[in-house]
């Protein structure tokens, strides 16, 4: 059967099986994220401490991302993923045990959040570059769009389910279900045929590999503009885990079920954006990325005016739609520009910028919200994001004009 362009990656058996298993695990992951955020607020009622957990989740990306990229290019990717999924499952079951026993404390959450950050920093460039091994260059756009759609479809189901579970059963089931989902992925990885073998042609040290990846990124203007736009959006827009629960609790004066609903609406917008991107089935232009980043940041400013659930849901749909086009487009552009032997290291720059911006963004958002309220935090984030996106667009336009002038 011939599939539409946006779904062509499903022709590959390895990817088809992995995609299904990953979809199950992602629902559990989102259930855990929502439950963890609500747990922190229940224990502390502190925007600052909620932001600090987000910082600990993503701080390792600042220190370890480039190392993880070199590891991804040196070692078999499937084996690395088997290890990381198993460790993440252990983290989820530990959270469940602490909650059930009644012994959970804020410092436990901080330690486990840091552990999650270290493991996922290693996992992300490995998993992203492993996609190419499963589907090849021709179907990469389709695979990335489908991955993004699955990630954000889980954002619909997971938070909604977590909201109901928290309100009616408690927090522990979400952590257990996440651990089970990760074990499913581990089992599936054991049976895949694609090994994700290293494609390095020379014997070099880890330090030389890291330096080579950094040099390639810094000397490639096409990569730099994508990374700069990604940085602007990551710092300002993707702090959903901080400002959505705060907006729900402190502005809308609602509970866990509304929080789950708003996160689900955000996911609906993101799925729609991913599907639109996938249907196009071609790499995005810089103009598309700039436009998506602009709309996402403007959506945050609109969200700051929310006083009713319906208005907040509409604004979050727009933010989700635009931001996922930006992020999925950036992922695609970086992978297609990267040589096979450098793909892990190029994607580690993606992890460094995308994941490394979260600790800074979460900390700043939580701090502003603590002192001046979540409404002010949303306005500040939106305005800073718009200014940064505009500056990157102007730089890229000036550079292209200079290249045209110097052309023979």
C-alpha positions in Angstrom: 0.0 0.0 0.0 1.3 3.4 -0.9 1.2 5.9 1.9 1.0 9.7 1.6 4.3 11.6 1.7 3.9 12.5 5.4 3.6 8.8 6.4 6.2 7.2 4.2 8.5 6.3 7.1 5.9 3.7 8.2 6.9 1.6 5.2 10.1 0.7 7.2 9.4 -2.3 9.5 11.9 -1.3 12.2 10.5 2.2 12.4 6.9 1.0 12.3 7.4 -1.2 15.4 9.5 1.4 17.2 7.0 4.1 16.4 4.2 2.1 18.0 6.2 1.3 21.2 7.4 4.9 21.5 3.8 6.1 21.3 2.9 4.0 24.4 5.9 5.2 26.3 5.3 8.9 25.5 1.8 8.7 27.0 3.4 7.5 30.2 6.1 10.1 30.0 3.6 13.0 29.8 1.5 11.5 32.6 4.7 11.5 34.8 5.5 15.1 33.8 2.1 16.4 34.8 2.0 14.4 37.9 5.5 15.5 38.9 4.7 19.2 38.4 1.5 18.8 40.5 3.4 16.9 43.2 5.9 19.8 43.5 3.2 22.4 43.8 1.4 20.2 46.3 4.5 19.9 48.5 5.8 23.5 48.2 3.2 25.8 46.5 6.2 27.6 45.2 6.7 28.8 41.6 10.4 29.2 42.2 10.8 25.6 43.4 8.7 24.3 40.4 11.1 26.2 38.1 14.1 24.8 39.9 12.9 21.2 39.2 12.7 22.2 35.5 16.2 23.6 35.7 17.5 20.3 37.2 15.7 18.3 34.5 17.6 20.1 31.8 20.8 21.5 33.3 22.8 18.4 32.3 22.3 19.3 28.7 24.5 22.3 29.2 27.4 20.2 30.5 27.0 16.9 28.8 25.3 17.4 25.4 28.5 17.6 23.3 29.9 14.6 25.1 26.7 12.7 24.4 26.9 13.5 20.7 30.4 12.1 20.5 29.2 9.0 22.3 26.4 8.7 19.8 28.8 8.7 16.9 31.2 6.2 18.5 29.0 3.4 20.0 26.1 1.3 18.7 22.9 3.4 19.1 20.5 0.6 19.8 22.5 -0.7 22.7 22.8 2.8 24.2 19.0 3.2 23.9 18.5 -0.1 25.7 20.5 1.2 28.7 18.9 4.6 28.8 15.3 3.3 28.6 16.0 0.9 31.5 17.5 3.5 33.7 14.5 5.9 33.0 12.1 3.1 34.0 14.0 2.6 37.3 13.6 6.4 38.0 9.8 6.2 37.3 9.3 3.2 39.6 11.4 4.9 42.3 9.1 7.9 42.2 6.0 5.7 42.5 7.5 3.9 45.5 8.2 7.2 47.3 4.7 8.5 46.7 3.0 5.2 47.8 5.1 5.0 50.9 4.3 8.6 51.9 8.0 9.4 52.2 8.4 11.6 49.2 10.2 14.9 49.9 11.1 17.8 47.6 14.8 16.9 47.7 13.9 13.4 46.4 12.3 15.0 43.4 15.3 17.2 42.8 17.7 14.3 42.8 15.5 12.2 40.5 15.0 15.2 38.2 18.7 15.6 37.9 19.1 11.9 37.2 16.4 12.1 34.5 18.3 15.0 32.9 21.6 13.2 32.7 20.1 10.1 31.1 17.9 12.0 28.6 20.9 14.2 27.6 22.7 11.1 26.5 19.5 9.6 24.9 18.4 12.5 22.8 21.2 12.7 20.2 21.4 8.9 20.1 17.6 8.5 19.5 17.4 11.3 17.0 20.3 10.1 14.9 19.0 6.5 15.1 15.9 7.5 13.2 18.1 8.0 10.1 19.4 4.5 10.5 15.9 3.1 10.5 14.3 5.1 7.6 17.2 6.6 5.5 17.6 10.2 4.2 14.6 10.0 1.8 12.0 9.4 4.5 13.6 11.4 7.3 11.2 14.4 7.0 8.3 11.9 7.3 9.8 10.2 10.3 10.6 13.4 12.2 7.1 14.7 11.6 5.6 11.4 12.8 7.8 11.4 15.9 6.6 14.9 16.7 3.0 14.0 16.1 3.3 11.0 18.4 5.0 13.1 21.0 2.3 15.7 21.0 -0.6 13.2 20.6 0.8 11.8 23.9 0.6 15.3 25.2 -3.1 15.2 24.6 -3.8 11.8 26.2 -1.2 11.8 28.9 -2.0 15.1 30.7 -5.8 14.5 30.4 -5.4 11.0 31.9 -3.0 12.3 34.6 -5.4 15.0 35.6 -8.2 12.5 36.1 -5.9 10.0 37.9 -4.6 12.7 40.3 -8.1 13.9 41.1 -9.6 10.5 41.6 -6.8 8.0 42.5 -3.6 9.8 43.3 -0.2 10.5 41.9 1.6 7.1 42.0 -0.3 5.3 39.0 1.1 7.8 36.5 4.7 7.0 37.6 4.0 3.2 37.4 2.5 3.5 33.9 5.5 5.5 32.7 7.9 2.8 33.9 5.9 0.1 32.2 5.8 2.0 28.9 9.6 2.4 29.1 10.0 -1.3 29.6 7.9 -1.9 26.5 10.3 0.3 24.4 13.2 -1.6 25.9 11.7 -4.9 24.8 11.0 -3.6 21.3 14.5 -2.3 20.9 15.8 -5.8 21.6 14.2 -7.1 18.4 15.0 -4.3 15.9 17.4 -5.2 13.1 19.0 -1.7 12.7 22.0 -1.7 15.0 22.8 2.0 14.6 26.4 1.2 14.1 29.1 3.9 14.2 30.1 5.4 10.9 33.3 7.0 12.1 36.1 6.4 9.6 39.1 7.4 11.7 40.5 6.4 15.1 40.3 9.6 17.2 40.0 10.5 20.9 36.7 11.6 22.5 38.1 15.2 22.8 39.0 15.3 19.1 35.5 14.1 18.2 33.9 16.8 20.3 36.1 19.5 18.8 35.4 18.3 15.3 31.6 18.5 15.9 31.9 22.0 17.4 34.0 23.3 14.6 31.6 21.9 12.0 28.6 23.6 13.7 30.3 27.0 14.2 31.5 27.1 10.6 28.2 26.3 9.0 25.9 29.4 8.7 22.9 27.2 7.8 23.3 25.4 11.0 23.9 28.5 13.1 20.7 30.3 12.0 18.6 27.2 12.8 20.3 26.9 16.2 19.8 30.6 17.0 16.1 30.4 16.2 15.8 27.3 18.3 17.5 29.0 21.2 15.2 31.9 21.1 12.1 29.7 21.2 13.5 27.2 23.7 14.3 30.0 26.2 11.0 31.7 26.1 8.2 29.4 24.8 8.9 25.8 26.0 8.5 26.4 29.7 5.0 24.8 29.7 5.7 22.9 32.8 6.2 26.1 34.7 3.6 28.6 33.4 0.7 26.3 32.6 0.3 24.9 36.1 0.8 28.4 37.6 -1.7 29.9 35.2 -4.2 27.2 36.1 -3.7 27.5 39.9 -3.1 31.2 40.4 -4.9 33.0 37.6 -7.7 30.7 36.5 -8.2 29.4 40.1 -8.8 25.8 38.9 -7.5 22.4 39.8 -5.7 19.3 38.4 -8.4 18.4 35.8 -8.2 21.8 34.2 -4.4 21.7 34.2 -4.6 18.3 32.4 -7.2 19.8 29.9 -5.0 22.8 29.1 -1.9 20.6 28.6 -4.0 18.4 26.3 -5.1 21.4 24.2 -1.5 22.4 23.9 -0.9 18.9 22.6 -3.8 19.1 20.1 -2.2 22.3 18.6 1.2 20.6 18.5 -0.1 17.5 16.8 -1.9 19.7 14.2 1.4 21.5 13.6 3.4 18.3 13.2 0.9 16.8 10.7 0.8 20.0 8.6 4.6 19.9 8.6 4.6 16.2 7.6 2.1 16.6 4.8 4.4 19.1 3.2 7.1 16.3 3.1 9.9 18.7 2.3 12.6 20.5 4.4 11.5 23.9 5.8 12.9 27.2 4.7 14.4 29.7 7.1 11.4 31.9 6.5 9.1 29.2 7.7 11.1 28.8 10.9 11.1 32.5 11.5 7.4 32.8 10.9 6.6 29.9 13.3 8.8 31.3 16.0 7.2 34.7 15.7 3.6 33.3 16.0 4.6 31.1 19.0 6.1 34.1 20.9 3.1 36.3 20.1 0.9 33.5 21.4 2.6 33.8 24.8 1.7 37.5 25.0 -1.9 36.6 24.1 -1.9 33.9 26.8 -1.0 36.5 29.4 -4.4 38.1 29.0 -6.2 34.8 29.9 -8.9 35.0 32.6 -11.1 32.3 31.3 -10.3 28.6 30.5 -11.6 28.9 26.9 -9.4 31.9 26.1 -6.3 30.2 27.6 -7.1 27.0 25.6 -7.3 28.9 22.4 -4.0 30.7 23.0 -2.3 27.4 24.0 -3.5 25.8 20.8 -1.8 28.5 18.7 1.4 28.3 20.8 1.5 24.5 20.4 0.8 24.6 16.7 3.5 27.2 15.8 6.2 26.0 18.3 6.1 22.5 17.0 6.5 23.5 13.4 9.5 25.5 14.5 11.1 22.7 16.5 10.3 19.9 14.0 11.6 22.0 11.2 14.8 22.8 13.1 15.4 19.0 13.8 14.8 18.2 10.1 17.1 20.9 8.8 19.9 19.9 11.1 19.7 16.2 10.4 19.6 16.8 6.6 22.6 19.2 6.7 24.7 16.9 8.8 27.2 14.3 7.3 26.4 10.8 8.4 29.6 10.5 10.5 28.8 13.7 12.3 25.1 13.3 12.8 25.2 12.5 16.5 27.4 15.5 17.2 25.3 17.8 15.2 22.2 16.6 17.0 24.0 17.1 20.3 24.2 20.8 19.4 20.4 20.5 19.0 20.2 19.0 22.5 22.6 21.6 23.9 20.5 24.5 22.6 17.0 23.0 23.0 17.5 21.1 26.2 20.2 23.4 27.6 18.0 26.5 27.3 15.4 24.9 29.6 17.2 25.2 32.9 17.8 28.9 32.2 14.3 29.5 30.9 12.6 27.5 33.6 14.6 29.3 36.3 13.9 32.8 34.9 10.3 32.1 34.3 9.8 30.7 37.8 11.7 33.6 39.4 9.7 36.3 37.5 6.4 34.4 38.3 7.4 34.2 42.0 8.0 37.9 42.3 5.6 39.5 39.8 3.2 36.8 38.8 2.8 34.4 35.9 1.0 37.0 33.8 4.1 39.2 33.8 6.3 36.2 33.2 4.3 35.4 30.0 4.6 38.9 28.7 8.3 39.1 29.4 8.9 35.7 27.7 6.8 36.6 24.7 8.5 40.0 24.2 12.0 38.6 24.6 11.3 35.8 22.2 9.9 38.2 19.5 13.0 40.5 19.9 15.4 37.6 19.6 13.6 36.1 16.6 13.6 39.5 14.8 17.3 39.9 15.5 18.2 36.5 14.0 16.0 37.1 11.0 17.7 40.5 10.3 21.2 38.9 10.7 20.3 36.1 8.2 18.9 38.6 5.7 22.0 40.8 5.9 24.2 37.8 5.5 22.4 36.6 2.4 22.5 40.1 0.9 26.3 40.2 1.5 26.7 36.8 -0.2 24.7 38.0 -3.2 26.9 41.2 -3.5 30.1 39.2 -3.4 29.0 36.6 -5.9 30.8 36.9 -9.3 
